[in-house]
Amino acid sequence: MVKDLPKISIVTPSFNQVEFIEATIQSILNQGYPNLEYIIIDGGSTDGSVEIIKKYEKYLHFWCSEPDAGQYDAINKGFAHSTGEIMAWLNSDDMYCSWALKTVASIMSELSEVDWLTTLAPAYWDWYGFCYGITSITGYSRKAYLDGFYLPGEHKTCLGWIQQESTFWRRNLWQRVGGFIASEFSLAGDFDLWSRFYSHADLYGTPSPLGGFRYQPNQRSRQLEKYLVEAQKSLTQMRTLFNWSPNYSRSIALQLRLNKIPKVRTLSQPMYSYVGKRIVRKNLDSPDSYWKVEEYKFS
């Protein structure tokens, strides 16, 4: 049975996160996924993090604690030690939902067309690890990505964002984009990786929550203005690759919120809607249940 399960490689980069790293580790190991390859790359912590990592050493494929060039350098270093068919990283203050690895493995085993996937229901944790809430993303689309509707805080009509803590991909997709996170981005390396993934494959969404982001005062993600500058640079490169030009009718329709007006919603839908792909579970009350991809329109 274990041989039939795809190997999942998870990398955790960490530096002086003693308050949170054990919860992160436990959120991965406690799932009991039998074909897990877990790697921790510590940047030379001096706060007791290393002692916590050593507690779990026998469960780790690889770990080290040494100076590095930052978060994305650590992640690249970790993936260089990985061999799994499915890949992801989880930062040392974030956590997975307890069913995440089983769900991802099942979806990717059944649906060979899915090269990367994420959740339509991103979760959030507070400082203590309590669930702050679960939000809803209407869908994912390459056209919507090119239109800039996954840039956090960029548009009043922003459709959301691709939650890194809930995103998984196949190794062959990682290799097709060069097998690295670009070092030129200090904050938006994840956004740039999604841009490069989108150049080769559609992103699929699942209604199942998979992971969550923890709110805490030292988050790098609080540097939103710098993140947006880097993300816009990556998006510009992607737009050039696809010879993209703005869809002004869609932008105007969304700004006017035509999708919120019942009497004109149906008539105006072609102006503002996108086509997404979501993975749903069928035959829920049967041992013959299975995953299915549905295409649908969203806005």
LUMVEX-191153 format. One record per atom (N, C-alpha, C, CB): residue in one letter; x, y, z. Coordinates in steps of 0.02 Angstrom, whole numbers, padded with zeros to 5 digits, always signed. Glycine has a CB too. Example, Ala and Ser with C-alpha at 12.3 -4.5 7.8 and 13.67 -1.06 7.14 Angstrom:
BEGIN
A+00660-00284+00390;A+00615-00225+00390;A+00660-00165+00390;A+00565-00224+00452;S+00642-00112+00354;S+00684-00053+00357;S+00645+00002+00394;S+00704-00030+00286;
//
This chain:
BEGIN
M+00041-00060+00000;M+00000+00000+00000;M+00043+00063+00000;M-00047+00000+00060;V+00096+00064+00042;V+00139+00123+00046;V+00173+00136-00020;V+00192+00115+00102;K+00193+00082-00054;K+00227+00090-00119;K+00182+00122-00170;K+00251+00022-00144;D+00116+00114-00163;D+00069+00143-00210;D+00055+00216-00197;D+00005+00104-00209;L+00072+00240-00138;L+00060+00310-00121;L+00117+00353-00148;L+00054+00319-00044;P+00102+00409-00180;P+00156+00451-00205;P+00197+00481-00148;P+00127+00508-00249;K+00261+00485-00158;K+00304+00516-00107;K+00294+00592-00109;K+00380+00498-00119;I+00282+00620-00050;I+00273+00692-00043;I+00334+00722-00008;I+00208+00709-00004;S+00365+00771-00040;S+00423+00806-00011;S+00400+00874+00015;S+00481+00813-00063;I+00410+00885+00079;I+00392+00949+00111;I+00456+00980+00138;I+00339+00940+00168;V+00467+01044+00122;V+00525+01081+00148;V+00500+01135+00195;V+00568+01112+00090;T+00531+01140+00253;T+00517+01195+00300;T+00580+01237+00309;T+00491+01168+00368;P+00580+01300+00286;P+00634+01346+00302;P+00620+01379+00369;P+00643+01400+00246;S+00673+01390+00407;S+00661+01418+00474;S+00720+01459+00497;S+00647+01363+00525;F+00705+01511+00536;F+00758+01549+00570;F+00728+01583+00631;F+00789+01602+00522;N+00751+01560+00690;N+00730+01589+00754;N+00653+01593+00760;N+00759+01659+00762;Q+00622+01535+00754;Q+00549+01530+00759;Q+00530+01481+00815;Q+00518+01507+00693;V+00564+01486+00871;V+00555+01437+00924;V+00483+01434+00950;V+00602+01453+00981;E+00447+01490+00946;E+00378+01490+00971;E+00331+01447+00929;E+00351+01561+00974;F+00348+01437+00865;F+00300+01407+00819;F+00323+01343+00784;F+00282+01456+00768;I+00388+01332+00780;I+00412+01279+00735;I+00389+01209+00756;I+00488+01280+00733;E+00380+01197+00820;E+00358+01130+00840;E+00287+01116+00816;E+00362+01123+00916;A+00245+01166+00818;A+00176+01157+00794;A+00176+01144+00718;A+00133+01218+00810;T+00221+01178+00683;T+00227+01166+00611;T+00249+01094+00597;T+00278+01215+00580;I+00300+01072+00632;I+00325+01003+00624;I+00271+00953+00639;I+00387+00991+00669;Q+00236+00963+00694;Q+00184+00915+00714;Q+00126+00914+00664;Q+00158+00933+00784;S+00110+00972+00634;S+00055+00973+00586;S+00071+00931+00524;S+00041+01045+00565;I+00134+00918+00512;I+00155+00876+00456;I+00162+00803+00478;I+00222+00901+00427;L+00200+00792+00531;L+00214+00723+00552;L+00153+00688+00581;L+00270+00723+00604;N+00110+00725+00616;N+00052+00694+00648;N-00001+00670+00598;N+00020+00742+00695;Q+00007+00687+00534;Q-00040+00662+00484;Q-00029+00588+00471;Q-00033+00702+00420;G+00030+00563+00489;G+00044+00492+00480;G+00048+00471+00408;G-00008+00452+00515;Y+00063+00516+00364;Y+00069+00498+00293;Y+00130+00453+00285;Y+00073+00561+00247;P+00121+00393+00258;P+00176+00344+00261;P+00231+00352+00209;P+00147+00277+00253;N+00221+00395+00160;N+00273+00404+00109;N+00293+00478+00107;N+00248+00381+00039;L+00313+00503+00165;L+00332+00573+00174;L+00407+00581+00175;L+00301+00601+00239;E+00430+00633+00141;E+00501+00652+00142;E+00503+00724+00169;E+00535+00646+00070;Y+00519+00730+00233;Y+00515+00796+00265;Y+00586+00823+00277;Y+00477+00792+00332;I+00596+00886+00257;I+00661+00918+00259;I+00654+00986+00294;I+00690+00928+00186;I+00699+00999+00340;I+00700+01064+00375;I+00768+01097+00362;I+00687+01056+00452;I+00766+01159+00339;I+00826+01198+00328;I+00824+01258+00375;I+00833+01221+00253;D+00865+01255+00426;D+00869+01309+00476;D+00927+01355+00460;D+00876+01280+00549;G+00916+01420+00467;G+00966+01469+00448;G+01018+01485+00501;G+00933+01531+00429;G+01026+01440+00550;G+01074+01452+00604;G+01042+01484+00664;G+01131+01496+00578;S+00984+01459+00683;S+00946+01488+00739;S+00985+01483+00805;S+00878+01454+00746;T+00973+01532+00847;T+01006+01534+00913;T+00955+01539+00970;T+01055+01593+00918;D+00891+01526+00954;D+00838+01537+01003;D+00809+01472+01033;D+00782+01576+00972;G+00840+01416+01018;G+00814+01352+01042;G+00779+01312+00988;G+00767+01363+01098;S+00773+01339+00928;S+00740+01303+00873;S+00776+01238+00857;S+00737+01348+00812;V+00841+01239+00858;V+00881+01180+00839;V+00866+01122+00887;V+00956+01197+00838;E+00859+01138+00950;E+00844+01085+00999;E+00777+01053+00984;E+00845+01114+01071;I+00728+01093+00962;I+00663+01066+00944;I+00670+01021+00882;I+00612+01122+00931;I+00706+01044+00832;I+00716+01005+00771;I+00748+00938+00788;I+00760+01043+00720;K+00796+00937+00832;K+00831+00875+00850;K+00784+00825+00882;K+00889+00890+00898;K+00731+00848+00916;K+00681+00803+00945;K+00648+00758+00892;K+00628+00842+00983;Y+00645+00785+00831;Y+00609+00750+00777;Y+00657+00724+00724;Y+00558+00797+00746;E+00721+00723+00740;E+00773+00707+00691;E+00761+00640+00656;E+00841+00707+00724;K+00739+00590+00693;K+00731+00523+00664;K+00675+00520+00612;K+00718+00473+00718;Y+00631+00570+00612;Y+00577+00572+00564;Y+00593+00614+00502;Y+00515+00598+00598;L+00652+00644+00501;L+00670+00690+00447;L+00714+00655+00395;L+00706+00751+00476;H+00701+00671+00332;H+00743+00646+00278;H+00810+00682+00279;H+00709+00656+00210;F+00809+00747+00294;F+00870+00788+00297;F+00855+00850+00338;F+00896+00806+00225;W+00905+00874+00374;W+00900+00939+00406;W+00969+00968+00415;W+00862+00934+00473;C+00973+01033+00421;C+01036+01066+00436;C+01021+01132+00470;C+01080+01076+00372;S+01070+01159+00503;S+01065+01225+00533;S+01130+01262+00518;S+01052+01222+00610;E+01126+01309+00471;E+01184+01346+00448;E+01161+01411+00415;E+01227+01303+00399;P+01204+01461+00413;P+01184+01524+00380;P+01165+01513+00307;P+01241+01576+00385;D+01115+01551+00284;D+01096+01548+00214;D+01080+01618+00189;D+01035+01501+00204;A+01058+01623+00128;A+01045+01689+00097;A+00971+01709+00103;A+01065+01688+00024;G+00935+01677+00149;G+00866+01696+00159;G+00818+01639+00145;G+00848+01753+00116;Q+00754+01654+00151;Q+00701+01604+00148;Q+00703+01563+00084;Q+00633+01637+00154;Y+00706+01597+00027;Y+00701+01560-00037;Y+00765+01521-00052;Y+00686+01608-00094;D+00821+01546-00029;D+00883+01508-00034;D+00877+01444+00006;D+00944+01549-00010;A+00849+01449+00066;A+00839+01389+00108;A+00792+01339+00075;A+00812+01410+00177;I+00738+01364+00045;I+00690+01319+00012;I+00723+01283-00047;I+00628+01358-00011;N+00760+01321-00088;N+00795+01290-00144;N+00844+01237-00119;N+00832+01343-00185;K+00879+01252-00065;K+00926+01204-00037;K+00890+01141-00014;K+00964+01235+00023;G+00832+01151+00017;G+00794+01093+00040;G+00769+01050-00017;G+00735+01116+00081;F+00742+01081-00069;F+00717+01042-00126;F+00772+01006-00163;F+00679+01088-00173;A+00833+01033-00159;A+00890+00998-00190;A+00903+00931-00157;A+00953+01042-00186;H+00879+00921-00096;H+00887+00858-00060;H+00825+00813-00067;H+00901+00871+00014;S+00775+00836-00105;S+00712+00800-00108;S+00707+00755-00170;S+00655+00849-00108;T+00664+00705-00165;T+00653+00659-00220;T+00579+00644-00233;T+00690+00594-00206;G+00535+00674-00195;G+00464+00658-00199;G+00431+00679-00264;G+00428+00689-00143;E+00378+00642-00282;E+00339+00658-00342;E+00298+00721-00333;E+00294+00599-00361;I+00275+00732-00271;I+00235+00791-00253;I+00276+00835-00207;I+00167+00771-00220;M+00273+00900-00217;M+00316+00946-00180;M+00276+01004-00151;M+00372+00974-00226;A+00302+01032-00096;A+00273+01092-00066;A+00321+01117-00013;A+00202+01078-00035;W+00312+01179+00009;W+00348+01201+00068;W+00299+01232+00118;W+00403+01252+00049;L+00317+01227+00181;L+00276+01255+00235;L+00322+01294+00281;L+00237+01198+00274;N+00310+01358+00287;N+00352+01400+00329;N+00344+01380+00403;N+00335+01474+00320;S+00393+01399+00443;S+00398+01373+00511;S+00352+01406+00561;S+00468+01380+00534;D+00304+01446+00538;D+00252+01470+00584;D+00182+01453+00558;D+00258+01546+00593;D+00179+01416+00502;D+00115+01397+00473;D+00100+01324+00486;D+00114+01412+00397;M+00039+01302+00469;M+00019+01233+00484;M-00026+01206+00429;M-00016+01229+00552;Y-00023+01140+00420;Y-00069+01105+00376;Y-00131+01083+00414;Y-00035+01045+00342;C-00186+01075+00379;C-00244+01040+00407;C-00227+00966+00411;C-00308+01052+00364;S-00258+00931+00457;S-00237+00863+00473;S-00248+00813+00416;S-00273+00839+00534;W-00289+00830+00368;W-00304+00785+00312;W-00269+00806+00247;W-00379+00783+00300;A-00226+00856+00250;A-00199+00887+00189;A-00161+00838+00145;A-00154+00944+00208;L-00113+00802+00173;L-00070+00759+00132;L-00109+00702+00101;L-00012+00732+00173;K-00154+00672+00140;K-00196+00618+00114;K-00239+00643+00056;K-00241+00590+00170;T-00267+00703+00063;T-00310+00731+00012;T-00271+00744-00052;T-00343+00795+00036;V-00214+00777-00045;V-00173+00795-00103;V-00149+00731-00139;V-00113+00837-00082;A-00126+00682-00101;A-00102+00620-00131;A-00157+00584-00169;A-00073+00575-00078;S-00217+00584-00140;S-00273+00550-00172;S-00293+00585-00237;S-00333+00548-00125;I-00297+00651-00236;I-00315+00689-00296;I-00264+00678-00351;I-00321+00764-00279;M-00200+00685-00335;M-00149+00681-00386;M-00139+00609-00411;M-00083+00709-00360;S-00156+00561-00370;S-00152+00492-00393;S-00207+00475-00442;S-00155+00444-00333;E-00267+00502-00430;E-00324+00488-00473;E-00326+00530-00536;E-00387+00497-00434;L-00302+00592-00531;L-00310+00640-00586;L-00241+00660-00613;L-00348+00703-00562;S-00220+00625-00665;S-00152+00636-00691;S-00145+00705-00724;S-00135+00582-00742;E-00201+00737-00743;E-00197+00802-00776;E-00182+00858-00727;E-00263+00816-00811;V-00186+00845-00662;V-00175+00897-00612;V-00100+00901-00596;V-00216+00883-00547;D-00068+00953-00620;D+00004+00963-00607;D+00016+01007-00545;D+00037+00995-00667;W-00033+01050-00529;W-00028+01087-00466;W-00098+01105-00443;W+00016+01151-00474;L-00106+01109-00378;L-00172+01124-00350;L-00165+01163-00285;L-00210+01059-00338;T-00220+01195-00267;T-00222+01232-00205;T-00294+01231-00180;T-00197+01306-00214;T-00307+01264-00125;T-00373+01263-00095;T-00416+01322-00117;T-00368+01263-00019;L-00481+01310-00117;L-00529+01365-00126;L-00554+01390-00059;L-00589+01341-00169;A-00528+01361-00005;A-00549+01379+00063;A-00488+01387+00108;A-00597+01325+00092;P-00449+01440+00098;P-00389+01450+00139;P-00406+01464+00213;P-00348+01508+00112;A-00367+01433+00257;A-00377+01441+00329;A-00324+01488+00357;A-00373+01373+00365;Y-00338+01513+00417;Y-00293+01559+00451;Y-00290+01542+00525;Y-00316+01633+00440;W-00230+01547+00554;W-00220+01531+00625;W-00200+01595+00662;W-00167+01476+00635;D-00217+01599+00726;D-00193+01655+00766;D-00126+01637+00797;D-00244+01674+00821;W-00100+01681+00838;W-00033+01672+00868;W-00028+01605+00904;W-00017+01729+00917;Y-00082+01584+00937;Y-00081+01522+00976;Y-00097+01460+00934;Y-00131+01528+01033;G-00115+01470+00871;G-00131+01413+00829;G-00205+01396+00826;G-00095+01354+00851;F-00247+01439+00856;F-00319+01429+00848;F-00340+01451+00778;F-00359+01467+00902;C-00390+01417+00750;C-00413+01435+00683;C-00450+01502+00687;C-00459+01380+00653;Y-00423+01551+00653;Y-00453+01618+00652;Y-00514+01620+00606;Y-00402+01671+00630;G-00513+01577+00555;G-00569+01575+00508;G-00547+01543+00442;G-00596+01645+00495;I-00597+01528+00401;I-00585+01500+00335;I-00622+01544+00285;I-00609+01425+00330;T-00586+01570+00237;T-00617+01614+00188;T-00633+01574+00124;T-00570+01673+00171;S-00660+01608+00075;S-00681+01574+00013;S-00652+01610-00047;S-00758+01571+00008;I-00621+01572-00092;I-00597+01598-00155;I-00643+01571-00210;I-00522+01577-00169;T-00668+01614-00254;T-00717+01592-00303;T-00686+01547-00356;T-00749+01651-00336;G-00623+01556-00372;G-00592+01513-00422;G-00524+01539-00444;G-00637+01506-00481;Y-00491+01499-00486;Y-00425+01516-00513;Y-00426+01509-00588;Y-00370+01472-00482;S-00394+01556-00622;S-00392+01557-00694;S-00329+01592-00717;S-00455+01592-00723;R-00298+01566-00769;R-00238+01598-00796;R-00254+01668-00821;R-00207+01556-00853;K-00312+01677-00853;K-00332+01743-00878;K-00341+01791-00820;K-00396+01738-00919;A-00372+01768-00766;A-00381+01812-00708;A-00313+01830-00677;A-00426+01778-00655;Y-00267+01782-00678;Y-00200+01795-00652;Y-00166+01849-00695;Y-00157+01729-00652;L-00170+01841-00760;L-00140+01891-00805;L-00173+01959-00796;L-00146+01868-00878;D-00238+01959-00781;D-00273+02023-00770;D-00256+02055-00703;D-00348+02012-00774;G-00218+02020-00662;G-00194+02049-00600;G-00241+02041-00541;G-00180+02120-00609;F-00289+01995-00545;F-00339+01990-00493;F-00319+01943-00435;F-00404+01967-00523;Y-00255+01922-00434;Y-00230+01884-00376;Y-00172+01921-00343;Y-00208+01814-00397;L-00167+01986-00357;L-00118+02028-00323;L-00150+02053-00259;L-00095+02088-00369;P-00126+02033-00200;P-00157+02054-00137;P-00160+02129-00131;P-00119+02024-00078;G-00220+02154-00119;G-00229+02225-00107;G-00225+02269-00168;G-00178+02247-00059;E-00217+02238-00227;E-00207+02279-00287;E-00272+02306-00314;E-00172+02237-00340;H-00326+02267-00311;H-00390+02288-00339;H-00445+02283-00286;H-00408+02246-00402;K-00492+02329-00289;K-00550+02322-00246;K-00589+02259-00264;K-00596+02384-00251;T-00582+02238-00327;T-00617+02178-00351;T-00570+02117-00351;T-00645+02190-00421;C-00517+02119-00313;C-00470+02063-00309;C-00507+01998-00294;C-00415+02077-00256;L-00490+01946-00330;L-00524+01882-00321;L-00496+01841-00264;L-00520+01842-00385;G-00442+01865-00234;G-00408+01829-00181;G-00335+01820-00199;G-00442+01761-00168;W-00305+01767-00175;W-00236+01753-00191;W-00224+01678-00185;W-00187+01792-00145;I-00169+01656-00213;I-00151+01586-00210;I-00113+01575-00144;I-00107+01564-00272;Q-00145+01540-00098;Q-00115+01531-00031;Q-00057+01481-00035;Q-00168+01508+00020;Q+00002+01506-00023;Q+00062+01464-00028;Q+00058+01405+00019;Q+00125+01505-00013;E+00030+01414+00079;E+00027+01361+00129;E-00017+01303+00107;E+00002+01390+00194;S-00056+01312+00054;S-00103+01261+00031;S-00089+01238-00041;S-00174+01287+00036;T-00031+01254-00067;T-00016+01240-00137;T+00035+01183-00143;T+00010+01303-00172;F+00019+01135-00187;F+00061+01077-00200;F+00070+01068-00275;F+00030+01012-00168;W+00125+01038-00295;W+00137+01028-00367;W+00178+00965-00379;W+00174+01090-00397;R+00177+00943-00442;R+00216+00885-00462;R+00288+00905-00477;R+00184+00850-00523;R+00333+00858-00466;R+00404+00871-00478;R+00417+00888-00552;R+00447+00810-00457;N+00380+00855-00598;N+00394+00870-00668;N+00376+00942-00686;N+00355+00822-00713;L+00328+00973-00652;L+00313+01043-00664;L+00369+01087-00636;L+00245+01063-00632;W+00392+01070-00577;W+00449+01105-00546;W+00509+01103-00592;W+00466+01072-00477;Q+00523+01047-00622;Q+00580+01040-00667;Q+00570+01079-00731;Q+00592+00967-00684;R+00507+01083-00755;R+00494+01120-00817;R+00506+01195-00809;R+00422+01109-00838;V+00500+01221-00748;V+00513+01293-00737;V+00584+01305-00712;V+00462+01322-00687;G+00626+01256-00715;G+00696+01264-00697;G+00717+01234-00632;G+00711+01335-00696;G+00668+01215-00590;G+00684+01183-00526;G+00713+01230-00474;G+00732+01128-00538;F+00687+01291-00470;F+00711+01339-00421;F+00660+01394-00410;F+00779+01368-00442;I+00665+01427-00352;I+00630+01489-00340;I+00679+01545-00354;I+00603+01493-00266;A+00658+01595-00393;A+00704+01647-00416;A+00732+01687-00357;A+00668+01694-00465;S+00797+01695-00356;S+00831+01730-00301;S+00822+01806-00306;S+00905+01713-00300;E+00799+01831-00363;E+00792+01904-00370;E+00734+01931-00330;E+00783+01922-00443;F+00690+01887-00306;F+00633+01909-00266;F+00644+01891-00193;F+00568+01876-00292;S+00645+01942-00151;S+00657+01930-00080;S+00592+01913-00043;S+00689+01990-00047;L+00535+01935-00070;L+00470+01923-00037;L+00421+01885-00082;L+00439+01989-00017;A+00418+01902-00146;A+00367+01875-00191;A+00393+01816-00232;A+00342+01929-00237;G+00438+01777-00204;G+00462+01718-00239;G+00406+01668-00253;G+00516+01685-00200;D+00358+01665-00207;D+00301+01619-00218;D+00259+01643-00278;D+00257+01615-00155;F+00244+01707-00281;F+00205+01734-00336;F+00240+01722-00403;F+00192+01809-00327;D+00305+01731-00404;D+00343+01720-00466;D+00342+01646-00485;D+00415+01743-00458;L+00345+01602-00436;L+00341+01530-00451;L+00273+01514-00481;L+00353+01487-00388;W+00219+01543-00453;W+00152+01531-00481;W+00149+01557-00553;W+00098+01565-00438;S+00179+01614-00566;S+00181+01641-00634;S+00213+01592-00682;S+00218+01709-00636;R+00269+01564-00662;R+00305+01516-00705;R+00267+01451-00711;R+00375+01503-00678;F+00234+01429-00657;F+00191+01369-00662;F+00135+01380-00713;F+00162+01351-00594;Y+00103+01439-00708;Y+00047+01454-00752;Y+00069+01456-00826;Y+00017+01522-00733;S+00133+01465-00839;S+00158+01464-00907;S+00155+01394-00937;S+00229+01490-00909;H+00145+01343-00894;H+00146+01274-00917;H+00083+01234-00901;H+00204+01239-00889;A+00046+01255-00850;A-00010+01213-00827;A-00063+01255-00792;A+00014+01158-00780;D-00126+01233-00796;D-00180+01265-00760;D-00177+01247-00686;D-00249+01244-00789;L-00200+01293-00644;L-00206+01281-00573;L-00276+01256-00558;L-00190+01346-00533;Y-00280+01201-00519;Y-00344+01172-00499;Y-00357+01190-00426;Y-00344+01094-00509;G-00420+01203-00410;G-00439+01218-00341;G-00481+01162-00312;G-00477+01284-00338;T-00473+01150-00247;T-00516+01103-00212;T-00553+01139-00156;T-00475+01044-00184;P-00617+01122-00145;P-00654+01154-00090;P-00627+01136-00021;P-00726+01135-00094;S-00586+01084-00017;S-00560+01063+00048;S-00506+01110+00073;S-00532+00992+00043;P-00511+01135+00135;P-00455+01172+00164;P-00394+01125+00169;P-00473+01200+00235;L-00335+01151+00155;L-00275+01111+00157;L-00224+01137+00208;L-00243+01108+00088;G-00219+01202+00214;G-00170+01230+00260;G-00190+01300+00280;G-00101+01231+00228;G-00148+01330+00322;G-00165+01396+00346;G-00104+01438+00363;G-00208+01391+00407;F-00115+01502+00361;F-00065+01553+00374;F-00074+01578+00445;F-00071+01613+00323;R-00019+01584+00482;R-00023+01607+00552;R-00009+01682+00557;R+00026+01568+00596;Y-00053+01717+00592;Y-00042+01787+00607;Y+00006+01793+00666;Y-00109+01824+00621;Q+00061+01828+00656;Q+00109+01841+00710;Q+00149+01904+00691;Q+00155+01779+00723;P+00176+01939+00740;P+00202+02007+00727;P+00264+02012+00683;P+00217+02039+00791;N+00302+01957+00675;N+00364+01962+00637;N+00359+01934+00566;N+00418+01926+00673;Q+00298+01931+00539;Q+00289+01904+00472;Q+00322+01948+00418;Q+00215+01896+00457;R+00358+01915+00373;R+00384+01950+00315;R+00329+01975+00270;R+00432+01904+00276;S+00272+01941+00270;S+00216+01959+00226;S+00185+02025+00244;S+00164+01905+00227;R+00203+02053+00302;R+00175+02119+00320;R+00205+02174+00277;R+00189+02133+00394;Q+00259+02159+00241;Q+00291+02208+00197;Q+00254+02208+00129;Q+00367+02193+00187;L+00189+02225+00131;L+00146+02216+00073;L+00167+02259+00014;L+00074+02232+00092;E+00187+02321+00026;E+00205+02365-00030;E+00264+02337-00068;E+00221+02435-00005;K+00315+02312-00033;K+00373+02284-00066;K+00354+02219-00102;K+00430+02270-00015;Y+00311+02180-00071;Y+00288+02118-00103;Y+00253+02134-00169;Y+00239+02080-00057;L+00210+02185-00170;L+00173+02203-00230;L+00219+02226-00286;L+00123+02256-00215;V+00271+02264-00269;V+00319+02286-00320;V+00352+02226-00353;V+00373+02333-00288;E+00372+02177-00312;E+00405+02118-00340;E+00355+02076-00380;E+00435+02075-00283;A+00294+02069-00354;A+00243+02029-00389;A+00225+02060-00457;A+00181+02021-00346;Q+00220+02126-00458;Q+00203+02160-00521;Q+00260+02151-00572;Q+00191+02235-00508;K+00321+02149-00549;K+00378+02137-00594;K+00372+02068-00626;K+00445+02144-00556;S+00357+02018-00585;S+00349+01950-00610;S+00290+01946-00658;S+00340+01901-00552;L+00235+01979-00640;L+00175+01978-00682;L+00188+02011-00749;L+00117+02012-00646;T+00227+02064-00750;T+00245+02098-00812;T+00283+02050-00858;T+00287+02161-00798;Q+00328+02011-00829;Q+00366+01963-00869;Q+00320+01910-00898;Q+00420+01929-00826;M+00271+01887-00859;M+00224+01837-00883;M+00179+01866-00938;M+00182+01811-00825;R+00157+01928-00929;R+00115+01959-00979;R+00151+01966-01046;R+00091+02028-00954;T+00215+01981-01043;T+00255+01986-01104;T+00260+01918-01138;T+00326+02012-01088;L+00269+01866-01098;L+00274+01798-01125;L+00211+01778-01162;L+00288+01748-01069;F+00153+01796-01134;F+00088+01778-01164;F+00061+01831-01211;F+00038+01764-01109;N+00100+01884-01222;N+00077+01939-01265;N+00009+01963-01242;N+00075+01916-01340;W+00003+01972-01177;W-00061+01989-01146;W-00077+02063-01155;W-00061+01972-01071;S-00141+02078-01164;S-00164+02147-01164;S-00226+02151-01120;S-00180+02172-01237;P-00238+02208-01088;P-00294+02213-01040;P-00362+02202-01073;P-00293+02280-01006;N-00407+02170-01036;N-00477+02163-01057;N-00515+02219-01023;N-00506+02091-01039;Y-00523+02275-01058;Y-00552+02334-01027;Y-00625+02324-01010;Y-00543+02393-01072;S-00662+02288-01052;S-00733+02278-01037;S-00742+02238-00973;S-00768+02241-01095;R-00698+02189-00962;R-00702+02150-00900;R-00686+02194-00840;R-00654+02090-00903;S-00633+02234-00845;S-00614+02278-00790;S-00669+02327-00772;S-00550+02316-00807;I-00700+02355-00823;I-00754+02404-00812;I-00814+02369-00780;I-00775+02438-00877;A-00831+02310-00805;A-00888+02273-00777;A-00877+02257-00704;A-00899+02209-00817;L-00816+02237-00686;L-00802+02221-00616;L-00800+02283-00573;L-00735+02184-00611;Q-00773+02338-00599;Q-00771+02400-00560;Q-00842+02426-00547;Q-00730+02452-00597;L-00887+02416-00596;L-00956+02436-00588;L-00997+02385-00548;L-00988+02447-00656;R-00964+02328-00532;R-00995+02275-00493;R-01059+02249-00525;R-01009+02300-00423;L-01056+02242-00591;L-01114+02216-00628;L-01132+02146-00606;L-01102+02218-00703;N-01082+02109-00582;N-01095+02040-00560;N-01134+02039-00495;N-01029+02003-00550;K-01145+02097-00463;K-01182+02100-00400;K-01254+02125-00410;K-01146+02145-00350;I-01270+02143-00472;I-01336+02170-00486;I-01379+02115-00517;I-01332+02232-00534;P-01429+02090-00481;P-01467+02031-00505;P-01495+02038-00575;P-01523+02017-00458;K-01523+02095-00593;K-01557+02103-00657;K-01510+02103-00716;K-01597+02166-00656;V-01446+02120-00704;V-01399+02123-00761;V-01344+02070-00756;V-01367+02192-00765;R-01345+02031-00701;R-01291+01982-00690;R-01285+01933-00747;R-01303+01944-00625;T-01341+01902-00767;T-01339+01851-00820;T-01319+01880-00887;T-01406+01817-00826;L-01347+01937-00904;L-01332+01968-00969;L-01259+01991-00974;L-01378+02026-00981;S-01232+02014-00918;S-01165+02042-00920;S-01111+01990-00903;S-01160+02100-00872;Q-01131+01928-00886;Q-01082+01879-00864;Q-01024+01868-00912;Q-01116+01814-00852;P-01036+01864-00978;P-00979+01855-01023;P-00926+01910-01019;P-01004+01850-01094;M-00946+01969-00995;M-00899+02024-00991;M-00850+02017-00933;M-00937+02089-00983;Y-00872+01984-00879;Y-00829+01985-00819;Y-00810+01916-00793;Y-00864+02022-00766;S-00840+01863-00818;S-00827+01797-00788;S-00764+01763-00815;S-00887+01752-00798;Y-00737+01718-00776;Y-00680+01676-00795;Y-00701+01603-00791;Y-00618+01690-00750;V-00662+01559-00819;V-00674+01487-00816;V-00622+01455-00771;V-00674+01455-00887;G-00644+01422-00719;G-00599+01388-00672;G-00608+01313-00674;G-00610+01414-00602;K-00562+01278-00642;K-00565+01205-00636;K-00561+01187-00563;K-00509+01171-00678;R-00613+01154-00537;R-00612+01133-00468;R-00618+01058-00463;R-00669+01168-00429;I-00590+01031-00410;I-00590+00959-00398;I-00640+00945-00343;I-00518+00933-00380;V-00691+00906-00360;V-00744+00891-00312;V-00748+00816-00301;V-00812+00919-00336;R-00777+00797-00244;R-00785+00727-00226;R-00855+00705-00245;R-00771+00716-00150;K-00860+00649-00281;K-00924+00622-00303;K-00939+00557-00266;K-00923+00610-00379;N-01004+00540-00263;N-01027+00480-00228;N-01004+00481-00155;N-01002+00416-00263;L-01019+00536-00121;L-00993+00546-00053;L-01014+00491-00004;L-01017+00612-00027;D-01072+00462-00014;D-01096+00413+00034;D-01081+00341+00013;D-01171+00421+00044;S-01033+00333-00032;S-01019+00267-00060;S-00945+00250-00055;S-01042+00263-00132;P-00928+00186-00047;P-00857+00166-00049;P-00827+00175-00119;P-00849+00094-00027;D-00870+00189-00168;D-00847+00201-00236;D-00840+00276-00251;D-00895+00170-00286;S-00831+00317-00200;S-00823+00389-00210;S-00758+00402-00249;S-00822+00426-00142;Y-00758+00459-00283;Y-00700+00475-00325;Y-00695+00550-00335;Y-00705+00438-00393;W-00637+00572-00361;W-00627+00643-00376;W-00646+00657-00449;W-00553+00663-00363;K-00673+00715-00460;K-00691+00736-00527;K-00675+00809-00537;K-00766+00722-00541;V-00651+00826-00598;V-00637+00896-00615;V-00699+00926-00647;V-00577+00901-00663;E-00719+00984-00621;E-00775+01021-00649;E-00751+01088-00675;E-00832+01030-00597;E-00770+01106-00735;E-00758+01174-00760;E-00820+01216-00745;E-00743+01174-00837;Y-00809+01277-00724;Y-00865+01321-00706;Y-00845+01394-00715;Y-00887+01308-00632;K-00894+01436-00720;K-00882+01507-00726;K-00885+01540-00657;K-00933+01540-00774;F-00841+01588-00647;F-00840+01625-00583;F-00820+01697-00595;F-00792+01591-00532;S-00832+01737-00545;S-00813+01808-00550;S-00799+01835-00480;S-00868+01851-00585;
//
